[in-house]
Amino acid sequence: MKCKICQNETKKIFNAKVLYKYDVDYFQCQTCSFGQTESPYWIEEAYISSMNLSDTGVMFRCERMSKITTSLLFLFFKTKGKFLDYAGGFGVFTRQMRDIGFDYYWQDPYTKNEIARGFDGSLDDRYDVVTTFESFEHFVDPIAEIEKIVKLTDTIVLTTDVMPKPAPAHADWWYYASEHGQHVSFYSIDSFKEIAKKFGMNYYNAMNVHILTKKKFGILGSLFFKSGFAKHLLYLGYYFFNPFIKSKSVDDMNSFYIKK
């Protein structure tokens, strides 16, 4: 089986039960360490509900990433841009970012926008940054999906856990998540570097936070992301940057009444 990222040879690492009933082979690339399942014939069944029962961290993740993203925008991008949360779920993160003060929009073809209604983003627009959290591991065809995103932006900020090499046993890594069957792609640092090379982008990461961007962060930025504390510093930085930006909560409410 060819690697979906670099097209080199993969090696079968184990067979596991998916959705508690399907025997599925898992593979890891011998070159870039990307992990993948066999062709996911069970995928429609896995998405009977777009939000799986075991994802109990969705609210915590949105709260934490709203702070980390705030610091990233202040330090490396710009605060007055236009932003999109791709595969944005119920719209929690989009609403949080607008409440902080960013011109953020939502997009998700599989989930209803409940929290950020009125701020649906168009796939025909361009955005300064596109965020997409806990989505890359769901991509059946990662390169094709990334091609869609890079048409929207020069910068992608995403989260996904990194697959080690050698790959952990099925029982030793919860991120395989075979109980719900939605995780079919597993990224390594080397596979992200390969993706960045394919799309002419630079790659930076802070633990499970990954940045693919055409912008270069320079020597200081590169050193910052090489530190083991980058993610924690970005989280703490929010409390310094937040007073310098005005929330859109009231303006968004007023715009609704004006439209009415």
QUIJO-V721929 format. One record per residue. N is the residue number from 1. RES is the residue in one small letter. D_FIRST is the distance of its C-alpha to the first C-alpha in Angstrom with 1 decimal. Layout:
n: (N	N)
res: (RES	RES)
d_first: (D_FIRST	D_FIRST)
This chain:
n: (1	2	3	4	5	6	7	8	9	10	11	12	13	14	15	16	17	18	19	20	21	22	23	24	25	26	27	28	29	30	31	32	33	34	35	36	37	38	39	40	41	42	43	44	45	46	47	48	49	50	51	52	53	54	55	56	57	58	59	60	61	62	63	64	65	66	67	68	69	70	71	72	73	74	75	76	77	78	79	80	81	82	83	84	85	86	87	88	89	90	91	92	93	94	95	96	97	98	99	100	101	102	103	104	105	106	107	108	109	110	111	112	113	114	115	116	117	118	119	120	121	122	123	124	125	126	127	128	129	130	131	132	133	134	135	136	137	138	139	140	141	142	143	144	145	146	147	148	149	150	151	152	153	154	155	156	157	158	159	160	161	162	163	164	165	166	167	168	169	170	171	172	173	174	175	176	177	178	179	180	181	182	183	184	185	186	187	188	189	190	191	192	193	194	195	196	197	198	199	200	201	202	203	204	205	206	207	208	209	210	211	212	213	214	215	216	217	218	219	220	221	222	223	224	225	226	227	228	229	230	231	232	233	234	235	236	237	238	239	240	241	242	243	244	245	246	247	248	249	250	251	252	253	254	255	256	257	258	259	260)
res: (m	k	c	k	i	c	q	n	e	t	k	k	i	f	n	a	k	v	l	y	k	y	d	v	d	y	f	q	c	q	t	c	s	f	g	q	t	e	s	p	y	w	i	e	e	a	y	i	s	s	m	n	l	s	d	t	g	v	m	f	r	c	e	r	m	s	k	i	t	t	s	l	l	f	l	f	f	k	t	k	g	k	f	l	d	y	a	g	g	f	g	v	f	t	r	q	m	r	d	i	g	f	d	y	y	w	q	d	p	y	t	k	n	e	i	a	r	g	f	d	g	s	l	d	d	r	y	d	v	v	t	t	f	e	s	f	e	h	f	v	d	p	i	a	e	i	e	k	i	v	k	l	t	d	t	i	v	l	t	t	d	v	m	p	k	p	a	p	a	h	a	d	w	w	y	y	a	s	e	h	g	q	h	v	s	f	y	s	i	d	s	f	k	e	i	a	k	k	f	g	m	n	y	y	n	a	m	n	v	h	i	l	t	k	k	k	f	g	i	l	g	s	l	f	f	k	s	g	f	a	k	h	l	l	y	l	g	y	y	f	f	n	p	f	i	k	s	k	s	v	d	d	m	n	s	f	y	i	k	k)
d_first: (0.0	3.8	6.7	9.0	11.9	11.8	8.9	8.6	6.4	5.8	7.7	8.7	12.1	13.8	14.5	17.1	19.4	19.1	22.5	23.9	22.7	19.0	16.8	13.6	10.7	10.3	8.0	9.5	9.0	11.1	13.0	14.0	13.4	12.2	11.2	9.7	9.9	8.2	9.8	13.4	15.6	18.3	18.8	22.1	23.6	22.7	24.7	27.8	29.3	27.9	29.4	28.2	30.9	29.5	29.7	33.2	33.0	33.0	36.7	36.6	33.6	35.4	38.6	37.1	34.9	38.0	39.8	37.0	36.4	40.2	40.4	37.5	39.2	42.5	41.3	38.8	39.1	42.0	43.6	45.0	41.7	39.9	36.9	34.3	32.5	29.3	28.1	31.5	31.8	35.4	36.7	37.9	36.6	38.0	41.3	41.5	40.8	43.5	45.8	45.4	46.2	43.2	42.7	39.5	37.9	35.4	32.6	30.3	29.5	28.8	31.8	35.5	37.3	40.0	41.1	41.0	42.4	43.8	41.4	38.4	36.7	36.0	32.6	34.9	36.4	35.5	35.6	36.4	33.8	31.2	30.4	27.6	27.5	24.8	22.9	19.9	18.2	18.7	16.9	14.2	13.9	15.4	16.2	17.9	19.8	20.9	22.1	24.4	25.8	26.6	28.6	30.8	31.3	31.0	30.5	28.1	29.0	26.5	26.0	23.0	22.8	21.0	18.2	19.4	17.8	17.5	16.5	19.3	19.4	19.2	23.0	23.6	22.3	23.8	21.6	18.7	21.4	19.9	23.5	23.3	19.6	19.8	17.9	14.2	13.7	15.1	16.5	17.7	20.6	18.6	16.2	19.5	20.9	18.1	18.8	22.5	22.1	20.4	23.3	26.1	26.8	27.9	26.4	28.6	28.1	30.4	28.6	26.7	28.3	26.4	28.0	26.5	29.5	31.0	34.0	34.6	36.2	38.0	38.8	40.2	37.5	34.8	36.9	37.3	33.6	33.2	35.7	34.7	37.1	36.0	34.9	38.1	40.3	38.8	39.6	43.2	43.7	43.8	47.2	48.6	47.2	47.8	51.6	51.1	49.4	51.0	49.4	48.8	49.6	53.2	52.6	49.8	52.2	55.0	52.9	52.2	56.0	56.7	54.4	56.0)
